[in-house]
Amino acid sequence: MGDKAKNSELKGKISKNIKNLYLDPNNYRFVDDLNYENVNDEKLTDEKVQRRTRNFIEGPKRERIRDLIDSFKSNGYLKVDVIQLRDLGDNHFLVIEGNRRVAALKCLQEDFNNGLSIGKLDPQVFSSVPSEINDEKDGLDHLIIMGLKHISGNKKWAAINQAQLIYDYLTKYWSDKKEYQAKEIELCNSLGISKSKLRNSQRAYHLINSYKESDYGDQFVSNMYSIFEEVMKRPVFRNWLDWDDDTYISQNKVNEQRLFSWLSTSDAVGEDEEEGEEDHISGPIITKAFEVRDLADFIANEKMLVTMEKWHSIGRAMLENGTDNRLSIDKSIEAVVENIRTIRRYADVLEEEDLAQLEVAEKELGVMIPRRMISELSSNGVNVCFSVGKIKHYSKLQVERFKKISGLQIDNLRRINIFAGPNNSGKTTILEAVYLLCHQNDISALLDLAKCRNRNRGITSQYLYSLLDQGFSIKGEFNDCPVSAVIVRYQDHQVEKHDDYITSIQADGLIEDKAAKMKLHLYGKNPPEREYESIQHICKAIYSSPYYYRPEELYQLYAKAIEAKSNGKMIFEQVLEFIRRVDPSIKNIFLIEENGVKSFRVDSDRFMDKNMELSSYGEGLVRIFELGLGMSNCKNGILLIDEFETAIHYSLLVEFTRVIQELANEFNVQVFITTHSKECIDAFVKNEYGNNEISAYLVDSTEEKAMIKNITGEDLEFLVDSISFDLRGGW
């Protein structure tokens, strides 16, 4: 090939066989990973290096490139962005930009070679990938290309990766300050970002480099970047550190080391400890970016800093040094509460003018209270993937990570699944895991469970934050399809942050190859913000707890039950038939509304002069009524019942367990039950109804691991009858 033709190829668009394209092991997307190692040019094409790089890019079971695989299979290969390459010689080319796309194509090529479907993707693309060779005149063009895509473009990297790319581009010019500043402007213009964003990222990155060189450097992890970024964007911290923007160095090394100690776990001897005693371990004082904002309020107050260090708490420093304000607030709140009680006592004589003033007061209180509560996250436009036909439900589950359970495999699931075990063994956690898996990427399900655990009190962003310390990962097989749900908590550097930004939550749902994603951004005072394109549920799922009475939800279930039919009969009438087997005197249960207040009334032969409220019949009948409505409203779905026997008299258990099994068959519902009661377990196997549809489990979780043992309904019946076997006692 002549020089002219070769130069034309270097500058123009070409096509290359995918086998000649090598993924970039030094890609900025994962250079902050703990397992990352810098790879020199000689080893770029090494088979082990390429295999490790693919694992980085693809993630577990290809989840990090699932969106591209789905897109290629649905739409084919769209030549929107040409793959950028660097010529390594010998017909080998390094991917500069487009590593995820190339990784996705390599995966689909393997699927194609193994006889699997690749949808609308033309297999010809594997031998002719649209590409462009970058000649890298000064060795930095590829950084601009990546920056356009991943800093100012639509596929942004994490902020620390963006900061490192900018650092790598500018560091070459560090020795000449004028040239450095000129390159700053050039880079801002090229990427379309502001100088303030660029410089603050570099302040944070240089401070991180100083941290890495300190005694605490081995403790740095990439999610700490948001803390350093928060520190450096506040002038009060830069003043306190005596920060020099010409050198990007802190001149006050004492304060710098002090700051680093607040971010780190350290071995320290307390002032009041005797000589010779062992050091104790102190965790970091600052672990989240929003805590930096509180610290900024008193970073120049040495007295408060000493208090913070003494008690290892920002809150304690603020409390002890703001005692007068705290007492004033306490007294004011007490006065408000007492005055409200007084007004309530005279509510009948309030006039229009009084009510108008109370409305003003309500708005003032509303500014402080409701906005910090997460009341509802409505789920409009939900796609329920399995709702019609003969659904086969879950056959197995795997709780990979949720609360204190990890690596728990649950096999042999049947229509009725009973989980027994001691308190705090993880039974309820299993039910919650199933509920979240059913709801896929719908974060409102997490809120439902938070309300249940918090006894329906207000849920704050901070409370929701605390529930997701480790996130969760749950998998299973539903109707013979692999399904999974993963949720993680992270700091989103792309969100338009308010000062009270706390964290973000991302939920990913997957049904076979159908993925859905949702993000939720949490704030201390402002309402949460959601981002999603669609919401998918595996099936209908209802969670019932004896500690969580939800009248509004019960009214909705009732409204659906009186309107719908199954096999030609009103669903609600079928529920009533089962309830009459428990209490034959009941003729009907209906909903009334008086003066804006709703309540269920019971028409019964026991009370001839009036219809009594359902609640007057006791918690047992209310629970039976709730479960009956729940069963009828999750046809083809899942009903989760925590502490099944609570509020139900033991004498009713045999009849009621049979009712549950009959309803489950009638509406094709899979039931998951937790119980503490041997009588409840025995009732299921003694009610003479379908023990071949029962699977029972003993759950026992410790801090180290979760354990589970399974026994079929047939074997359980034999053991209960022959030796009065107690599932809870193990075997």
ROLUMBA-219218 format. One record per residue (C-alpha): x, y, z; residue number from 1. Coordinates in Angstrom, 2 decimals, decimal comma. Each point is the difference from the previous one (the first is absolute). Layout:
% residues N
    east   north      up   k
       X       Y       Z NUM
...
END
This chain:
% residues 731
    east   north      up   k
    0,00    0,00    0,00   1
    1,39    3,43   -0,96   2
    0,48    2,79    2,52   3
   -2,92    1,94   -1,47   4
   -2,39   -2,94    0,34   5
    1,27   -0,80    3,47   6
   -0,50    3,59    1,18   7
   -3,50   -0,07   -1,44   8
   -0,79   -3,08    2,04   9
    1,44    1,56    3,14  10
   -2,28    3,01   -0,27  11
   -3,11   -1,60   -1,51  12
   -2,66   -2,48    1,08  13
    0,90   -3,64   -0,53  14
   -1,27   -3,41    1,04  15
    1,89   -2,55    2,07  16
   -0,59   -3,59    1,04  17
   -0,97   -0,13    3,65  18
    2,67   -2,62    0,71  19
    2,62    2,68   -0,76  20
   -1,51    2,48    2,49  21
    1,48   -0,02    3,51  22
   -1,70    1,53    3,03  23
    1,86    2,69    1,91  24
    1,19   -1,41    3,37  25
    0,81    3,55    1,16  26
   -3,52    1,26   -0,68  27
   -0,96    2,87    2,31  28
   -3,30   -1,68    0,75  29
    1,64   -2,43    2,40  30
    3,47    1,31    0,85  31
   -1,27    0,73    3,52  32
   -0,95   -3,66    0,51  33
    1,96   -1,70    2,81  34
    0,96   -2,83   -2,39  35
    1,30    2,34   -2,72  36
    3,65   -0,18   -1,03  37
    1,60    2,31   -2,55  38
    0,93   -1,85   -3,18  39
    2,88    1,10   -2,23  40
   -0,19   -0,07   -3,82  41
    1,88   -3,30   -0,29  42
   -2,76   -1,88    1,85  43
   -3,08    1,72   -1,44  44
   -0,89   -3,02   -2,17  45
    0,87   -2,65    2,58  46
   -2,81   -2,55    0,26  47
   -0,22    0,16    3,83  48
    0,01    3,79   -0,05  49
   -2,81    0,06   -2,57  50
   -2,03   -2,55    1,97  51
    0,34    2,08    3,18  52
   -0,95    3,15   -1,92  53
   -3,13   -1,66   -1,36  54
   -0,97   -1,03    3,52  55
    0,41    3,61    1,15  56
   -2,13    1,37   -2,84  57
   -2,70   -2,70   -0,07  58
   -0,53   -0,41    3,73  59
   -1,67   -3,08    1,53  60
   -2,07   -1,79   -2,64  61
    0,49    2,90   -2,42  62
   -2,15    2,34    2,11  63
    2,14    3,10   -0,75  64
   -0,51   -0,35   -3,76  65
   -3,50   -1,51    0,11  66
   -1,49    3,21   -1,42  67
    2,24   -0,16   -3,08  68
   -0,61   -3,71   -0,57  69
   -3,76    0,59    0,17  70
    0,30    2,97   -2,36  71
    2,06   -1,93   -2,57  72
   -2,42   -2,95    0,10  73
   -3,03    2,28   -0,34  74
    1,30    2,59   -2,49  75
    3,09   -1,45   -1,61  76
    3,31    1,89   -0,03  77
   -0,70    3,73   -0,39  78
    2,98    1,94   -1,38  79
   -0,63    2,97    2,26  80
    3,49    0,14    1,52  81
    2,96   -1,45   -1,87  82
    2,43   -2,10    2,04  83
    3,26    1,93    0,54  84
    3,17   -2,10   -0,34  85
    3,73    0,25    0,50  86
    2,21   -1,98   -2,36  87
    2,26   -2,38    1,97  88
    1,54   -1,58   -3,12  89
   -0,32   -3,59   -1,31  90
   -3,69    0,64   -0,74  91
   -0,72    0,52    3,71  92
   -2,05    3,01    1,07  93
   -0,65    1,38    3,49  94
   -3,48    1,38    0,66  95
    0,33    3,61    1,16  96
   -3,72    0,81    0,05  97
   -2,78   -2,59   -0,17  98
    1,29   -2,71    2,36  99
   -3,50   -0,84    1,28 100
   -1,33   -0,34   -3,56 101
    2,88   -2,22   -1,05 102
   -0,40   -2,15    3,14 103
   -3,73   -0,38   -0,76 104
    0,77   -1,03   -3,59 105
    2,56   -2,57    1,20 106
   -2,65   -1,47    2,34 107
   -2,57   -0,19   -2,79 108
    2,54   -1,57   -2,34 109
    0,56   -2,74    2,58 110
   -3,77   -0,49    0,31 111
   -0,32   -0,20   -3,78 112
    2,81   -2,57   -0,26 113
   -1,74   -2,04    2,72 114
   -3,28   -0,04   -1,93 115
   -1,81    2,56    2,15 116
   -2,24    2,73   -1,35 117
    1,49    3,46   -0,59 118
   -3,31    1,56   -1,04 119
    0,16    2,59   -2,78 120
    3,77    0,35    0,13 121
    1,59   -0,83   -3,38 122
    2,88   -2,45    0,67 123
    1,93    1,69   -2,85 124
    0,85    2,78    2,45 125
    2,40   -2,34    1,82 126
    2,34    0,01   -3,02 127
   -0,58    3,65   -0,87 128
   -0,29    2,24    3,06 129
   -0,27    3,70   -1,05 130
    3,11    1,64    1,45 131
    2,32    2,95   -0,27 132
    3,74   -0,03    0,69 133
    1,22    2,91    2,08 134
    3,55    1,05   -0,85 135
    0,50    1,84    3,37 136
    2,26    2,78   -1,22 137
    1,07    1,03    3,48 138
   -1,02   -3,14    1,86 139
   -2,98    1,76    1,66 140
   -2,69    0,07   -2,70 141
   -1,56   -3,17    1,38 142
   -0,48    1,71    3,37 143
   -2,04    2,74   -1,69 144
   -2,04   -2,65   -1,82 145
   -0,76   -1,81    3,26 146
   -0,69    3,27    1,79 147
   -2,59    1,06   -2,58 148
   -1,88   -3,24    0,61 149
    0,51   -0,58    3,70 150
    0,31    3,46    1,57 151
   -2,27    2,23   -2,06 152
   -1,80   -2,74   -1,95 153
   -2,89   -2,34    0,75 154
    2,03   -2,92    1,41 155
    1,66    1,72    2,92 156
    2,59   -1,74    2,12 157
    0,14    0,24    3,76 158
    1,36    3,38    1,09 159
    3,32   -1,42    1,20 160
    0,62   -1,56   -3,43 161
   -0,83    3,32   -1,66 162
    2,41    1,79    2,34 163
    2,78   -2,46   -0,78 164
   -0,43    0,42   -3,75 165
    0,29    3,79    0,36 166
    3,02   -0,46    2,27 167
    1,71   -2,30   -2,52 168
   -0,62    2,48   -2,81 169
    1,30    3,07    1,87 170
    2,87   -1,51    1,98 171
    2,26    0,05   -3,06 172
   -0,06    3,82    0,10 173
    0,45    0,41    3,76 174
    3,54    1,39   -0,20 175
   -1,09    3,03   -2,07 176
   -2,77    1,85    1,84 177
   -0,98    2,16   -2,98 178
   -0,27   -2,98   -2,32 179
   -1,89   -1,92    2,69 180
   -2,59    2,77    0,33 181
   -0,31    0,24   -3,79 182
   -0,62   -3,76   -0,16 183
   -2,63    0,35    2,72 184
   -1,93    2,44   -2,19 185
    0,54   -2,19   -3,06 186
   -1,29   -3,06    1,85 187
   -3,05    1,88    1,34 188
   -0,84    1,12   -3,53 189
    0,54   -3,47   -1,44 190
   -2,17   -1,75    2,59 191
   -2,54    2,76    0,51 192
    0,50    0,17    3,76 193
    0,54    2,99    2,28 194
    3,40    0,96    1,41 195
   -1,45   -0,15    3,52 196
   -1,04   -3,65   -0,52 197
    3,39   -0,87   -1,43 198
    1,97    1,73    2,76 199
   -2,08   -1,38    2,84 200
    0,44   -3,52   -1,36 201
    3,75    0,58   -0,05 202
    0,04    1,45    3,52 203
   -1,79   -3,13    1,21 204
    2,26   -2,31   -2,00 205
    3,21    1,62    1,26 206
   -1,26   -0,13    3,60 207
   -0,76   -3,70   -0,54 208
    3,57   -0,51   -1,22 209
    1,24    1,63    3,22 210
   -2,28   -2,29    2,00 211
    1,37   -3,03   -1,83 212
    3,53    1,07    0,96 213
   -0,97    0,45    3,67 214
   -0,01   -2,60    2,76 215
   -3,64   -0,72   -0,85 216
    0,52   -0,43   -3,74 217
   -0,74   -3,72   -0,08 218
   -3,57    0,76    1,15 219
   -1,01    1,95   -3,09 220
   -2,90   -1,41   -2,01 221
   -1,58    1,65   -3,03 222
   -3,33    0,83    1,66 223
    1,89    2,38    2,32 224
    0,45    2,36   -2,96 225
   -3,30    1,78    0,75 226
    1,31    0,90    3,47 227
    3,20    1,56   -1,37 228
   -2,02    1,77   -2,69 229
   -2,35    1,41    2,65 230
    2,97    1,22    2,07 231
    1,77    1,73   -2,86 232
   -3,00    1,81   -1,44 233
   -0,50    1,89    3,29 234
    2,19    3,12    0,52 235
   -0,06   -0,45    3,80 236
    1,88   -3,28   -0,33 237
    2,47    1,39   -2,53 238
    0,73    2,88    2,39 239
    0,38   -2,41    2,92 240
    2,42   -2,13   -2,04 241
    1,79    3,09   -1,32 242
   -0,53   -1,40   -3,47 243
    2,24    1,23   -2,84 244
   -1,80   -0,09   -3,36 245
    3,26    0,56   -1,88 246
    1,53   -3,24    1,28 247
   -3,18   -1,86    1,06 248
    1,66   -0,63    3,36 249
   -1,16    0,62    3,55 250
    2,47    2,25    1,82 251
   -1,36   -0,86    3,44 252
    1,20   -3,59    0,37 253
   -1,17   -0,25    3,61 254
   -3,61    0,70   -0,98 255
    0,33   -2,20   -3,06 256
    1,09   -3,00    2,09 257
   -2,72    0,81    2,50 258
   -2,60   -0,10   -2,79 259
    1,39   -3,29   -1,28 260
   -0,31   -1,50    3,50 261
   -3,71    0,94    0,08 262
   -0,51   -1,95   -3,22 263
    1,85   -3,10    1,19 264
    0,05   -2,88    2,41 265
    2,90    0,44    2,39 266
    1,77   -1,61    2,94 267
   -0,10    2,46    2,88 268
    0,66    0,08    3,72 269
   -2,52    2,07    1,94 270
    1,24    2,70    2,36 271
   -1,57   -1,72    2,97 272
    1,48   -3,45   -0,73 273
    2,76   -1,33    2,19 274
    3,48   -0,50   -1,38 275
    0,49   -3,47   -1,37 276
   -3,63   -0,53   -0,99 277
   -0,64   -1,21   -3,53 278
   -0,93    2,50   -2,68 279
   -3,63    0,18   -0,95 280
   -1,38    0,32   -3,51 281
   -1,89    3,16   -0,92 282
   -2,12    0,05   -3,13 283
   -0,25    3,05   -2,27 284
   -1,95    3,01    1,22 285
   -1,02    0,95   -3,54 286
   -1,38   -2,73   -2,25 287
   -2,45    1,87   -2,23 288
    0,18    3,13   -2,14 289
   -2,95    1,68    1,70 290
    1,82   -0,14    3,35 291
    2,61    2,35   -1,49 292
   -2,72    2,65   -0,28 293
   -0,65   -0,17    3,74 294
    3,73    0,13    0,73 295
    0,35    3,07   -2,24 296
   -2,21    1,94    2,43 297
    2,65   -0,20    2,74 298
    3,30   -0,91   -1,69 299
    1,50    3,30    1,25 300
   -1,23   -0,60    3,58 301
    2,84   -1,80    1,77 302
   -2,07   -0,63    3,11 303
   -2,60   -1,91   -2,00 304
    2,67   -1,93   -1,90 305
    1,54   -1,16    3,28 306
   -3,44   -1,11    1,21 307
   -0,58   -1,86   -3,26 308
    3,33   -1,80    0,32 309
   -0,56   -0,80    3,65 310
   -3,41   -1,59   -0,56 311
    0,69   -1,14   -3,57 312
   -3,26    1,62   -1,07 313
   -0,96    3,06   -2,05 314
   -3,46   -0,05    1,56 315
    1,39    0,04    3,54 316
    2,15    3,04   -0,83 317
   -3,00    1,84   -1,37 318
   -2,17   -1,00    2,95 319
    2,43    0,93    2,78 320
    0,89    3,33   -1,54 321
   -3,56    0,91   -0,83 322
   -1,65   -0,84    3,34 323
   -1,86    3,29    0,31 324
   -1,54   -0,39   -3,44 325
   -0,86   -3,62    0,72 326
   -1,81    0,87    3,23 327
   -1,89    2,75   -1,78 328
   -1,09   -2,42   -2,73 329
   -1,06   -2,63    2,54 330
   -2,11    2,48    1,95 331
   -1,60    1,38   -3,17 332
   -0,98   -3,46   -1,25 333
   -1,44   -0,92    3,40 334
   -2,05    3,20   -0,07 335
   -1,30   -0,75   -3,53 336
   -1,06   -3,52    0,98 337
   -1,77    1,23    3,16 338
   -1,77    2,79   -1,88 339
   -1,22   -2,43   -2,67 340
   -1,46   -2,23    2,70 341
   -1,81    2,99    1,49 342
   -1,44    1,00   -3,38 343
   -1,20   -3,56   -0,62 344
   -1,96    0,07    3,26 345
   -1,92    3,02   -1,32 346
   -0,26   -1,15   -3,63 347
   -3,83    0,17    0,03 348
   -0,06    3,77    0,62 349
    2,69    1,06   -2,48 350
   -1,12    2,74   -2,38 351
    0,94    0,66   -3,63 352
    2,64    2,52    1,00 353
    1,58   -2,55    2,35 354
    0,08   -2,62   -2,72 355
    1,63    2,44   -2,43 356
    2,80    0,68    2,51 357
    0,47   -3,72    0,59 358
    0,36   -0,53   -3,74 359
    2,81    2,56   -0,02 360
    1,66   -1,83    2,90 361
   -0,43   -3,31   -1,82 362
    1,83    1,36   -3,04 363
    2,85    1,28    2,19 364
    0,36   -3,42    1,63 365
   -0,27   -1,63   -3,41 366
    3,15    1,77   -1,13 367
    1,94   -1,86    2,71 368
   -1,71   -3,37    0,30 369
   -1,67   -1,57   -3,05 370
    2,85    0,73   -2,41 371
    2,42   -2,11    2,01 372
   -2,44   -2,93   -0,02 373
   -0,35   -2,43   -2,89 374
   -3,74   -0,64    0,10 375
   -0,65   -1,71   -3,33 376
    1,83   -0,89   -3,19 377
   -2,84   -0,73   -2,39 378
    0,70   -2,66   -2,62 379
   -1,94    1,00   -3,08 380
    0,29   -1,90   -3,26 381
    1,25   -3,23    1,57 382
    0,53   -2,92   -2,36 383
   -0,89   -3,29    1,75 384
    1,86   -2,57   -2,07 385
   -1,80   -3,14    1,23 386
   -3,71    0,54    0,60 387
   -1,99   -2,30   -2,29 388
    0,05   -3,68   -0,81 389
    1,16   -2,82    2,23 390
    2,90    1,58    1,86 391
    2,44   -2,44    1,63 392
    1,45    2,50    2,51 393
    3,35   -0,33    1,78 394
    1,80   -3,33   -0,07 395
    3,14    1,27    1,75 396
    1,48    3,13    1,55 397
    3,48    1,21    0,84 398
    0,51    2,83    2,50 399
    3,53    0,99   -0,98 400
    0,04    3,05    2,27 401
   -2,77    1,55    2,09 402
    0,31    1,30    3,55 403
    1,86   -2,68    1,99 404
   -0,71   -2,80   -2,49 405
    2,49   -0,84   -2,73 406
    0,39   -2,95   -2,32 407
   -3,28   -1,67    1,03 408
   -1,39   -2,49   -2,54 409
   -3,69   -1,02    0,32 410
   -1,05   -2,92   -2,20 411
   -3,10   -2,15   -0,41 412
   -2,49    2,86    0,33 413
   -3,65   -1,05   -0,29 414
   -3,39    1,69    0,20 415
    0,10    0,28    3,83 416
    3,43    0,77    1,49 417
    0,33    0,12    3,79 418
    3,07    1,54    1,66 419
    0,54   -0,73    3,70 420
    2,84    0,72    2,36 421
    1,05    1,97    3,09 422
   -0,41    3,76    0,33 423
    2,40    2,07   -2,13 424
    0,89   -3,05   -2,08 425
   -0,78    1,74   -3,30 426
   -3,52   -1,29   -0,75 427
   -1,50    3,44   -0,58 428
    3,07    1,03   -2,00 429
   -0,73   -2,84   -2,44 430
   -3,58    1,25   -0,49 431
    1,25    3,54   -0,57 432
    2,55   -1,29   -2,52 433
   -2,75   -1,74   -1,98 434
   -2,13    3,17    0,09 435
    2,86    2,14   -1,33 436
    0,86   -2,54   -2,70 437
   -3,63    0,03   -1,19 438
    0,12    3,79   -0,29 439
    3,24    0,05   -2,01 440
    1,09    3,64   -0,50 441
   -2,95    1,53    1,91 442
    1,56    1,78    2,99 443
   -3,47    0,70    1,45 444
    0,05   -3,66    1,15 445
    2,97    0,85    2,20 446
   -2,04    2,84    1,47 447
   -2,89   -2,40    0,70 448
    2,30   -2,24    2,03 449
    1,54    2,99    1,79 450
   -3,49    1,11    1,08 451
   -0,77   -3,49    1,21 452
    3,15   -0,19    2,08 453
   -0,53    3,51    1,32 454
   -3,60   -0,75    1,04 455
   -1,37    2,39   -2,67 456
    1,69    3,02    1,54 457
    1,45    2,62   -2,30 458
    2,95   -1,18   -2,08 459
    2,84    2,49   -0,38 460
    2,71   -0,09   -2,62 461
    2,49   -0,63    2,80 462
   -1,98   -3,05    1,17 463
   -0,13   -1,42   -3,53 464
    3,73    0,70   -0,34 465
    0,71   -2,01    3,16 466
   -1,88   -3,03   -1,35 467
    2,29   -0,28   -3,01 468
    3,44   -0,17    1,53 469
    1,03   -2,92   -2,21 470
   -2,75    0,06   -2,63 471
   -1,33   -3,37   -1,14 472
    0,17   -2,58   -2,77 473
   -2,74   -2,60   -0,41 474
   -0,46   -2,59   -2,76 475
   -2,41   -2,77   -0,81 476
   -1,91   -1,95   -2,60 477
   -3,61    1,01   -0,68 478
   -2,20   -1,81   -2,52 479
    3,21   -1,68   -1,27 480
    1,64    3,40   -0,67 481
    3,13    1,30    1,78 482
   -0,78    3,20    1,93 483
    2,06    2,33    2,17 484
   -0,18    3,29    1,91 485
    2,98    2,03    1,16 486
    0,01    3,25    1,95 487
    3,01    2,10    0,94 488
    0,59    3,23    1,90 489
    2,49    2,45   -1,51 490
    0,98    3,64   -0,37 491
   -1,26    1,27   -3,37 492
    2,38    2,66   -1,24 493
   -2,26    0,93   -2,91 494
   -3,08    0,90    2,01 495
   -0,74    3,68    0,44 496
    0,72    0,03    3,73 497
   -1,71    2,10    2,58 498
    1,93    0,78    3,17 499
   -1,95   -2,76    1,78 500
    0,83   -2,78   -2,49 501
    0,55   -3,27    1,90 502
    0,40   -2,84   -2,46 503
   -1,47   -1,76   -3,03 504
   -1,52   -3,44   -0,39 505
    0,00   -2,04   -3,22 506
   -2,26   -3,00   -0,52 507
    0,55   -2,40   -2,92 508
   -2,52   -2,68   -0,89 509
    0,52   -2,80   -2,52 510
   -2,48   -2,56   -1,34 511
    1,88   -2,35   -2,33 512
    1,46    2,67   -2,35 513
   -2,48    2,79    0,76 514
    1,61    2,66    2,18 515
   -1,43    3,05    1,80 516
    1,77    2,62    2,09 517
   -1,01    2,71    2,48 518
    1,97    2,61    1,95 519
   -1,16    1,80    3,14 520
    1,84    3,05    1,33 521
   -0,49    0,69    3,72 522
    0,20    3,35    1,77 523
   -0,14    1,02    3,64 524
   -2,81    2,55   -0,44 525
   -0,96    0,03   -3,66 526
   -2,24   -2,75   -1,42 527
    1,66   -2,96   -1,74 528
    0,45    0,02   -3,78 529
   -0,43   -3,04   -2,26 530
    1,41   -0,85   -3,41 531
   -1,39   -2,91   -2,03 532
   -1,31   -0,90   -3,44 533
   -2,27   -2,87    1,04 534
   -0,97   -2,05    3,05 535
   -0,26   -3,76   -0,26 536
   -1,39   -2,48    2,52 537
    0,33   -3,76   -0,31 538
   -3,53   -0,54    1,28 539
   -2,50    1,38    2,47 540
    1,29   -0,28    3,56 541
   -1,60    0,93    3,34 542
    1,80    0,10    3,34 543
   -2,07   -0,51    3,15 544
    1,32    0,73    3,48 545
   -1,99   -0,07    3,27 546
    1,87    3,15    1,03 547
   -0,91    2,09   -3,00 548
   -3,69    0,83   -0,41 549
   -0,56    1,87   -3,26 550
   -3,69    0,95   -0,21 551
    0,35    1,93   -3,27 552
    1,56   -3,01   -1,69 553
   -2,75   -2,21    1,44 554
   -2,65    2,31   -1,48 555
    1,66   -0,30   -3,41 556
    0,15   -3,79    0,23 557
   -3,68   -0,06    0,95 558
   -0,97    2,24   -2,94 559
    1,78   -2,32   -2,44 560
   -1,46   -3,14    1,56 561
   -3,63    1,16   -0,30 562
    0,47    0,95   -3,66 563
    1,91   -3,03   -1,32 564
   -1,15   -3,53   -0,75 565
    1,77   -3,33   -0,14 566
   -1,61   -3,02   -1,67 567
   -3,25    1,93   -0,29 568
   -0,23    0,87    3,71 569
    0,76    3,27    1,75 570
    3,41   -0,25    1,60 571
   -1,23    1,63    3,20 572
   -2,79   -2,56    0,32 573
    2,58   -2,78   -0,17 574
    1,97    1,68    2,80 575
   -3,18    0,24    2,09 576
   -0,72   -3,68   -0,49 577
    3,32   -0,87    1,57 578
   -0,50    2,49    2,86 579
   -3,43   -1,54    0,77 580
    1,76   -3,33    0,51 581
    1,95    1,67    2,81 582
   -3,07    1,87    1,35 583
   -3,33   -1,34   -1,45 584
   -1,99    2,88    1,55 585
    1,50    2,55   -2,44 586
   -2,33    0,82   -2,91 587
    1,90    2,89   -1,56 588
    2,82    2,51    0,48 589
   -0,29    3,39   -1,66 590
    1,67    3,41   -0,03 591
   -1,82    3,15    1,13 592
    1,03    3,65    0,24 593
   -1,43    2,39    2,62 594
    1,15    3,60    0,30 595
    3,00   -0,78   -2,16 596
    1,06   -2,96    2,17 597
    0,07   -3,48   -1,54 598
   -0,51   -3,25    1,90 599
   -0,91   -3,62   -0,66 600
   -3,28   -1,26    1,47 601
   -1,10   -3,58    0,54 602
   -3,54   -1,26   -0,62 603
   -0,27   -2,91    2,43 604
   -2,72   -2,22    1,47 605
    1,59    0,61    3,39 606
   -1,10    3,65    0,02 607
   -3,54    0,49   -1,24 608
   -0,44    3,70    0,84 609
    3,10    1,49   -1,72 610
    3,08   -0,73   -2,06 611
    3,15    0,04    2,09 612
    3,39    1,34   -1,08 613
    2,37   -2,69   -1,25 614
    2,58    1,03    2,61 615
   -2,44   -0,92    2,79 616
    0,29   -3,65   -1,05 617
    3,65   -0,01    1,05 618
    3,34    0,06   -1,75 619
   -0,35   -3,61   -1,12 620
   -2,95    0,59   -2,33 621
    1,58    3,22   -1,29 622
    3,15   -1,96   -0,90 623
   -2,01   -2,75   -1,69 624
   -1,97    2,61   -1,96 625
    3,21    1,78   -1,03 626
    1,69   -3,21   -1,14 627
   -3,09   -1,08   -1,94 628
   -0,11    3,31   -1,87 629
    3,74   -0,15   -0,52 630
   -0,21   -3,50   -1,45 631
   -2,75    0,98   -2,43 632
    1,88    3,10   -1,14 633
    3,31   -1,68   -0,84 634
   -1,32   -2,57   -2,45 635
    2,90   -1,81   -1,71 636
    2,31    1,78    2,44 637
    1,59   -0,20    3,43 638
   -1,45    0,44    3,50 639
    2,52    0,49    2,82 640
   -1,35   -0,49    3,54 641
    2,23    0,89    2,93 642
   -0,80   -1,72    3,33 643
   -3,00   -1,82   -1,42 644
   -1,46   -1,09    3,34 645
   -0,01    3,46    1,65 646
   -3,49    1,04    1,19 647
   -1,57   -3,29   -1,19 648
   -1,25   -2,33    2,73 649
    1,67   -3,40   -0,09 650
   -3,39   -1,72   -0,24 651
   -0,54    1,63   -3,43 652
    3,40   -0,87   -1,44 653
   -0,87   -3,33   -1,64 654
   -3,05    1,43   -1,76 655
    1,74    3,24   -0,92 656
    3,12   -1,67   -1,42 657
   -2,28   -2,06   -2,23 658
   -1,75    3,23   -1,06 659
    3,37    1,49   -0,94 660
    0,95   -3,04   -2,08 661
   -3,36   -0,09   -1,77 662
    0,17    3,71   -0,80 663
    3,57   -0,40   -1,22 664
   -1,13   -2,67   -2,43 665
   -3,10    1,94   -1,02 666
    1,98    3,10   -0,92 667
    3,30   -1,71   -0,91 668
    1,97    1,78    2,72 669
    3,35   -1,08    1,44 670
    0,11    0,59    3,76 671
    3,03    0,69    2,21 672
   -0,64   -0,21    3,75 673
    2,07    0,57    3,13 674
   -1,06   -1,42    3,34 675
    1,19   -0,56    3,57 676
   -2,78   -2,50    0,71 677
    0,18   -3,80   -0,09 678
   -3,83    0,00    0,06 679
   -0,01    2,04   -3,21 680
    2,44   -2,34   -1,75 681
   -1,91   -3,06    1,17 682
   -3,30    1,56   -1,18 683
    1,25    0,16   -3,59 684
    0,83   -3,70   -0,11 685
   -3,11   -1,07    1,96 686
   -2,62    1,91   -1,97 687
   -0,24   -2,85   -2,54 688
    0,68    2,18   -2,99 689
    2,91   -0,40   -2,43 690
    3,11   -0,64    2,07 691
    1,80   -0,66   -3,29 692
   -0,26    3,77   -0,58 693
    1,81    0,88    3,25 694
    3,69    0,62    0,53 695
    1,27    0,83    3,50 696
    3,32    1,58    0,98 697
    1,97    0,45    3,20 698
    1,91    3,29   -0,11 699
    2,93    0,77    2,26 700
    2,24    2,99   -0,76 701
    3,03    1,04    1,98 702
    2,34    2,95   -0,47 703
    2,27   -2,25   -2,06 704
   -2,50   -1,69   -2,32 705
   -3,60   -0,96   -0,68 706
   -1,12   -3,63    0,06 707
   -3,19   -1,61   -1,21 708
   -1,37   -3,55    0,03 709
   -2,92   -1,22   -2,08 710
   -2,62   -2,71    0,48 711
   -2,93   -0,83   -2,27 712
   -3,60    0,13    1,17 713
   -0,35   -3,76   -0,41 714
    3,02   -0,73    2,21 715
   -1,08    2,64    2,49 716
   -3,44   -1,59    0,30 717
    1,54   -3,42    0,68 718
    2,35    1,33    2,67 719
   -2,67    2,11    1,72 720
   -2,36   -2,99    0,13 721
    2,62   -2,53    1,10 722
    2,24    1,90    2,45 723
   -1,73    3,37    0,44 724
    2,91    1,53   -1,90 725
    0,75    3,68    0,70 726
    1,47    1,73   -3,05 727
    1,27    2,85    2,16 728
    2,29   -2,30    1,97 729
    2,05   -1,10   -2,99 730
    0,81   -3,50   -1,13 731
END
